């Protein structure tokens, strides 16, 4: 296990700045997910931590040892890290045991010690009985576990996972999420997990780092990201939050009264929230309730209703802002139709601080 400390890391490709002064402190034994849209810089960050690329500015430390700085660069093989790739990268002509033990054989580890460590790694991922099989005889999930065992056999201080479930179908992906969770609980290995899948990140990570355009937007627990997004990007990206304009008229100790589309609604906010004539609020579908038009409700018009199994996702537009689309989950048995005039009651929300990228 090892702590990973990234300090003001910057990487350029020509005139394009792929990473812009990213700072991140991963605790010893923590499972952290790096999440963001395509092109946000998460894979570039992993390549820098792995040692495949060099940064122009900033430092990376694994444990107490600086492995990357403008003055020095430790090669990947000397960083004591393990990597699990999206593509498995298994040798098809080798058995499972040979794949797992390949790095030890190259390193000159004696056969008895190599066999012991391969056996222990396969037992850890539940594949001890598959040692003599070839990769072609395994399922996608089993091959991913072989890749994990191959990573672990070298006793890495840090494990990097580059979208390891992206090639699996939805059912196998859910099963492998459980495998990764249980593995981390058993070993306590520090894990650095790259993904674009919010559900994966929420299910697995102790904390999630949200990135956008090469910058760190917010680092927080899954619950904090969902309930208290730090800025408009995180609010809209995590859980498809609905961003609406409003006015903060009263705020005290984390609670506020906001004016939204002409209606006063109670919302949550930071303890230091100030009154604001022009604010942005993050609403979730669960915060919105359809009601008959009348006092205390926001006049809206139904655009369409999509049945989701047990409920319908109703897309509505406020009459005060017809270009905005809100989503409400309507229980089965109480249908609405396109064009219906409805009222919407807002039961809660979050005042977005709009603090910009996360502080270093």
C-alpha positions as CSV (number, residue, x, y, z in Angstrom):
1,X,0.0,0.0,0.0
2,X,1.1,3.6,-0.6
3,X,-0.1,7.1,-0.5
4,X,-0.2,8.9,-3.9
5,X,0.5,12.6,-3.9
6,X,0.1,14.7,-7.1
7,X,1.1,18.3,-6.8
8,X,0.2,20.9,-9.5
9,X,0.8,18.4,-12.4
10,X,0.7,20.0,-15.9
11,X,1.0,18.2,-19.2
12,X,1.0,19.7,-22.7
13,X,0.7,18.2,-26.2
14,X,1.9,21.0,-28.4
15,X,-0.3,24.0,-27.7
16,X,-2.9,21.8,-26.0
17,X,-2.9,21.7,-22.2
18,X,-4.1,18.2,-21.3
19,X,-3.6,18.7,-17.6
20,X,-3.6,22.1,-15.9
21,X,-2.0,22.2,-12.4
22,X,-3.8,19.1,-11.1
23,X,-3.3,18.4,-7.4
24,X,-4.6,15.2,-5.7
25,X,-3.8,13.4,-2.5
26,X,-4.8,9.8,-2.4
27,X,-4.6,8.2,1.1
28,X,-2.9,5.0,1.9
29,X,-5.3,2.1,1.1
30,X,-7.9,4.4,-0.5
31,X,-10.0,3.5,-3.5
32,X,-10.2,6.6,-5.6
33,X,-12.0,7.0,-8.9
34,X,-11.1,9.6,-11.6
35,X,-14.3,10.4,-13.4
36,X,-15.1,12.8,-16.3
37,X,-16.2,13.1,-19.9
38,X,-14.1,12.1,-22.8
39,X,-11.1,14.3,-23.2
40,X,-11.1,15.6,-19.7
41,X,-7.5,14.4,-19.0
42,X,-8.1,11.3,-16.8
43,X,-6.1,8.9,-19.0
44,X,-3.3,11.4,-19.3
45,X,-3.2,11.6,-15.6
46,X,-3.0,7.8,-15.3
47,X,-0.2,7.7,-17.9
48,X,1.8,10.2,-15.9
49,X,1.3,8.3,-12.6
50,X,2.4,5.1,-14.3
51,X,5.5,6.8,-15.7
52,X,4.6,6.3,-19.4
53,X,4.7,10.1,-20.0
54,X,6.6,13.0,-18.4
55,X,5.0,16.2,-17.1
56,X,6.3,19.6,-17.8
57,X,5.5,20.9,-14.3
58,X,4.5,19.5,-10.9
59,X,5.5,16.4,-9.0
60,X,4.2,12.9,-8.3
61,X,5.1,11.0,-5.1
62,X,4.3,7.4,-4.3
63,X,4.7,6.9,-0.6
64,X,7.6,9.1,0.5
65,X,9.4,8.9,-2.8
66,X,9.1,11.5,-5.6
67,X,8.9,9.5,-8.8
68,X,8.2,12.4,-11.2
69,X,9.4,16.0,-11.3
70,X,10.8,18.5,-13.9
71,X,14.3,17.4,-12.8
72,X,13.8,13.6,-12.5
73,X,11.7,10.8,-13.9
74,X,11.5,7.3,-12.4
75,X,10.7,4.7,-15.2
76,X,7.5,2.6,-14.8
77,X,9.3,-0.6,-13.9
78,X,10.9,1.1,-10.9
79,X,7.7,2.6,-9.5
80,X,6.3,-0.6,-7.8
81,X,2.9,-0.1,-9.4
82,X,0.5,-2.5,-11.0
83,X,-1.7,-1.7,-14.0
84,X,-4.9,-3.4,-15.2
85,X,-5.9,-2.4,-18.7
86,X,-9.2,-2.2,-20.4
87,X,-8.1,-4.8,-23.0
88,X,-6.7,-7.4,-20.5
89,X,-3.5,-7.7,-22.7
90,X,-3.1,-11.5,-22.0
91,X,-0.7,-13.7,-24.0
92,X,-3.0,-16.1,-25.9
93,X,-0.4,-18.8,-26.2
94,X,0.4,-18.9,-22.4
95,X,-1.6,-20.5,-19.7
96,X,-3.3,-18.5,-17.0
97,X,-0.4,-19.3,-14.6
98,X,2.2,-18.4,-17.2
99,X,0.5,-15.1,-17.9
100,X,0.3,-14.2,-14.2
101,X,4.0,-15.2,-13.6
102,X,5.5,-13.7,-16.7
103,X,6.8,-10.6,-15.0
104,X,8.4,-12.6,-12.2
105,X,10.1,-14.9,-14.8
106,X,11.5,-11.9,-16.6
107,X,12.7,-10.5,-13.3
108,X,14.6,-13.8,-12.6
109,X,12.5,-14.9,-9.6
110,X,13.3,-18.5,-8.8
111,X,10.8,-21.1,-9.9
112,X,9.6,-22.3,-6.4
113,X,9.0,-18.7,-5.3
114,X,7.4,-17.7,-8.6
115,X,5.0,-20.7,-8.4
116,X,4.1,-19.8,-4.8
117,X,3.3,-16.2,-5.6
118,X,1.3,-17.1,-8.8
119,X,-0.7,-19.6,-6.8
120,X,-1.4,-17.0,-4.0
121,X,-2.4,-14.3,-6.6
122,X,-4.8,-16.7,-8.4
123,X,-6.4,-17.8,-5.1
124,X,-6.9,-14.1,-4.2
125,X,-9.0,-13.6,-7.4
126,X,-10.7,-17.0,-7.1
127,X,-9.0,-18.6,-10.2
128,X,-6.7,-21.2,-8.6
129,X,-8.4,-24.0,-10.4
130,X,-8.0,-22.3,-13.8
131,X,-4.2,-22.1,-13.7
132,X,-3.6,-24.4,-16.7
133,X,-6.3,-23.0,-19.0
134,X,-5.6,-20.6,-21.9
135,X,-7.2,-17.1,-22.0
136,X,-9.5,-18.2,-24.9
137,X,-11.1,-20.7,-22.6
138,X,-12.2,-18.0,-20.1
139,X,-15.1,-15.6,-19.9
140,X,-14.5,-11.8,-20.1
141,X,-14.8,-11.5,-16.4
142,X,-12.4,-14.3,-15.7
143,X,-9.8,-12.8,-18.1
144,X,-10.2,-9.5,-16.3
145,X,-9.5,-11.3,-13.0
146,X,-6.4,-12.9,-14.6
147,X,-5.2,-9.4,-15.5
148,X,-5.8,-8.3,-11.9
149,X,-3.8,-11.3,-10.6
150,X,-0.9,-10.6,-13.0
151,X,-0.9,-7.1,-11.6
152,X,-0.9,-8.2,-8.0
153,X,1.7,-10.9,-8.2
154,X,4.5,-8.3,-8.2
155,X,3.2,-6.9,-4.8
156,X,2.6,-3.4,-6.1
157,X,2.3,-0.5,-3.7
158,X,-0.3,1.1,-5.9
159,X,-2.8,-0.4,-8.5
160,X,-3.9,1.7,-11.5
161,X,-7.0,0.5,-13.3
162,X,-7.7,2.0,-16.8
163,X,-11.5,1.5,-17.4
164,X,-11.2,-2.2,-16.6
165,X,-14.9,-3.0,-17.1
166,X,-15.5,-1.0,-20.3
167,X,-15.4,-4.2,-22.5
168,X,-17.8,-6.2,-20.4
169,X,-21.6,-6.5,-20.8
170,X,-23.9,-4.9,-18.3
171,X,-24.5,-8.1,-16.2
172,X,-20.8,-9.1,-16.1
173,X,-19.9,-5.5,-15.2
174,X,-22.1,-5.6,-12.1
175,X,-20.5,-8.9,-11.1
176,X,-17.0,-7.5,-11.5
177,X,-17.8,-4.4,-9.5
178,X,-18.5,-6.7,-6.6
179,X,-15.2,-8.5,-7.3
180,X,-13.2,-5.3,-7.2
181,X,-15.0,-4.1,-4.1
182,X,-14.4,-7.4,-2.3
183,X,-10.8,-7.5,-3.4
184,X,-10.1,-4.0,-2.1
185,X,-11.8,-4.8,1.2
186,X,-9.6,-8.0,1.6
187,X,-6.3,-6.4,0.6
188,X,-6.5,-2.7,1.5
189,X,-4.4,-1.9,-1.7
190,X,-4.4,1.7,-2.8
191,X,-6.4,1.8,-6.0
192,X,-6.5,4.5,-8.7
193,X,-9.5,3.8,-10.9
194,X,-10.1,5.6,-14.3
195,X,-13.7,5.5,-15.6
196,X,-16.3,7.5,-17.5
197,X,-19.1,5.5,-15.9
198,X,-20.7,7.3,-13.0
199,X,-22.4,4.2,-11.6
200,X,-19.1,2.3,-11.4
201,X,-17.4,5.2,-9.6
202,X,-20.3,5.7,-7.2
203,X,-20.4,1.9,-6.4
204,X,-16.7,1.4,-5.9
205,X,-14.9,4.5,-4.8
206,X,-14.2,6.0,-1.3
207,X,-13.8,9.3,-3.0
208,X,-14.3,10.5,-6.6
209,X,-12.2,13.1,-8.5
210,X,-14.3,14.8,-11.2
211,X,-12.2,16.3,-14.0
212,X,-13.1,18.5,-16.9
213,X,-10.8,20.1,-19.6
214,X,-7.7,19.1,-17.8
215,X,-8.7,20.5,-14.4
216,X,-9.9,19.0,-11.1
217,X,-13.4,20.2,-10.6
218,X,-14.1,18.5,-7.2
219,X,-12.8,15.7,-5.0
220,X,-15.4,14.3,-2.6
221,X,-17.3,11.2,-1.5
222,X,-20.0,9.9,-3.8
223,X,-22.7,11.3,-1.5
224,X,-21.1,14.7,-1.3
225,X,-20.7,14.9,-5.1
226,X,-24.4,14.1,-5.6
227,X,-25.8,16.3,-2.8
228,X,-23.4,19.2,-2.8
229,X,-21.7,19.7,-6.2
230,X,-19.1,22.4,-6.1
231,X,-19.9,24.1,-9.4
232,X,-22.2,24.0,-12.4
233,X,-20.1,21.5,-14.3
234,X,-20.2,18.9,-11.5
235,X,-23.9,19.6,-10.8
236,X,-24.9,18.9,-14.4
237,X,-22.5,16.0,-14.9
238,X,-23.2,14.0,-11.8
239,X,-26.6,12.4,-11.9
240,X,-27.8,14.6,-14.7
241,X,-28.6,17.5,-12.4
242,X,-31.0,20.1,-13.6
243,X,-29.5,23.6,-13.5
244,X,-32.0,26.4,-13.0
245,X,-31.7,30.2,-12.3
246,X,-32.9,31.5,-9.0
247,X,-32.6,34.2,-6.3
248,X,-31.3,33.4,-2.8
249,X,-33.5,35.5,-0.5
250,X,-32.6,34.1,2.9
251,X,-29.7,31.8,4.0
252,X,-28.7,30.6,7.5
253,X,-26.7,27.6,8.7
254,X,-26.9,25.5,5.5
255,X,-30.5,26.2,4.7
256,X,-31.9,28.9,2.3
257,X,-35.1,30.2,0.8
258,X,-34.8,30.7,-3.0
259,X,-37.1,32.2,-5.5
260,X,-37.4,29.9,-8.6
261,X,-39.8,30.8,-11.4
262,X,-41.7,33.1,-9.2
263,X,-42.2,30.5,-6.3
264,X,-40.3,30.5,-3.0
265,X,-38.8,27.1,-2.3
266,X,-36.6,25.7,0.6
267,X,-33.1,24.6,-0.5
268,X,-29.8,23.5,0.9
269,X,-26.7,25.6,0.7
270,X,-23.2,26.0,2.2
271,X,-23.1,27.4,5.7
272,X,-21.4,30.6,4.4
273,X,-23.9,31.2,1.6
274,X,-24.7,34.9,1.0
275,X,-27.9,36.4,-0.4
276,X,-27.7,36.5,-4.2
277,X,-30.0,38.1,-6.8
278,X,-28.6,35.8,-9.5
279,X,-27.8,32.3,-8.4
280,X,-27.8,28.8,-10.0
281,X,-29.6,25.9,-8.3
282,X,-29.1,22.1,-8.9
283,X,-32.4,20.2,-8.8
284,X,-32.7,16.4,-9.0
285,X,-35.7,14.6,-10.4
286,X,-36.6,13.4,-6.9
287,X,-36.9,17.1,-5.9
288,X,-39.7,17.7,-8.4
289,X,-43.3,16.6,-7.8
290,X,-46.2,17.0,-10.4
291,X,-49.3,18.7,-8.9
292,X,-52.4,20.4,-10.3
293,X,-51.7,23.9,-11.4
294,X,-52.3,26.4,-8.6
295,X,-50.7,28.6,-5.9
296,X,-47.2,27.4,-4.9
297,X,-46.6,25.4,-8.1
298,X,-44.7,26.4,-11.2
299,X,-46.8,26.4,-14.4
300,X,-45.3,23.9,-16.9
301,X,-46.2,22.1,-20.0
302,X,-45.6,18.4,-20.6
303,X,-43.3,17.7,-23.6
304,X,-43.4,13.9,-23.5
305,X,-43.7,11.0,-21.1
306,X,-41.4,7.9,-21.4
307,X,-42.4,4.7,-19.6
308,X,-39.4,3.3,-17.6
309,X,-40.9,0.3,-15.9
310,X,-42.9,1.1,-12.7
311,X,-42.7,4.8,-13.4
312,X,-42.5,7.3,-16.2
313,X,-39.9,9.9,-17.0
314,X,-41.9,13.0,-17.7
315,X,-40.1,15.8,-19.6
316,X,-41.7,19.2,-18.9
317,X,-40.9,22.8,-19.7
318,X,-41.6,25.8,-17.4
319,X,-43.8,28.4,-19.0
320,X,-41.5,31.1,-17.8
321,X,-38.5,29.4,-19.6
322,X,-39.9,27.1,-22.3
323,X,-36.4,26.2,-23.7
324,X,-35.5,24.5,-20.4
325,X,-36.4,20.9,-19.9
326,X,-37.0,19.4,-16.4
327,X,-37.5,15.7,-15.7
328,X,-39.9,14.3,-13.2
329,X,-40.4,10.7,-12.2
330,X,-44.1,10.0,-12.2
331,X,-45.4,6.8,-10.5
332,X,-47.2,4.3,-12.7
333,X,-51.0,4.6,-12.7
334,X,-51.1,8.4,-12.8
335,X,-50.3,9.2,-16.5
336,X,-49.8,12.5,-18.2
337,X,-49.7,13.2,-21.9
338,X,-47.8,15.5,-24.2
339,X,-49.2,19.0,-24.2
340,X,-50.8,18.7,-20.7
341,X,-50.7,21.8,-18.5
342,X,-49.3,20.8,-15.1
343,X,-47.9,22.4,-12.0
344,X,-44.6,21.4,-10.4
345,X,-43.7,21.7,-6.8
346,X,-40.1,21.9,-5.8
347,X,-39.4,20.0,-2.6
348,X,-35.6,20.7,-2.4
349,X,-32.4,21.6,-4.2
350,X,-28.9,22.9,-3.8
351,X,-27.5,26.3,-4.3
352,X,-24.4,25.9,-6.5
353,X,-21.4,27.7,-5.0
354,X,-19.8,28.0,-8.5
355,X,-16.4,28.0,-7.1
356,X,-14.7,26.9,-10.3
357,X,-12.0,24.2,-10.3
358,X,-11.1,22.5,-7.0
359,X,-8.4,24.2,-4.9
360,X,-4.9,22.7,-5.0
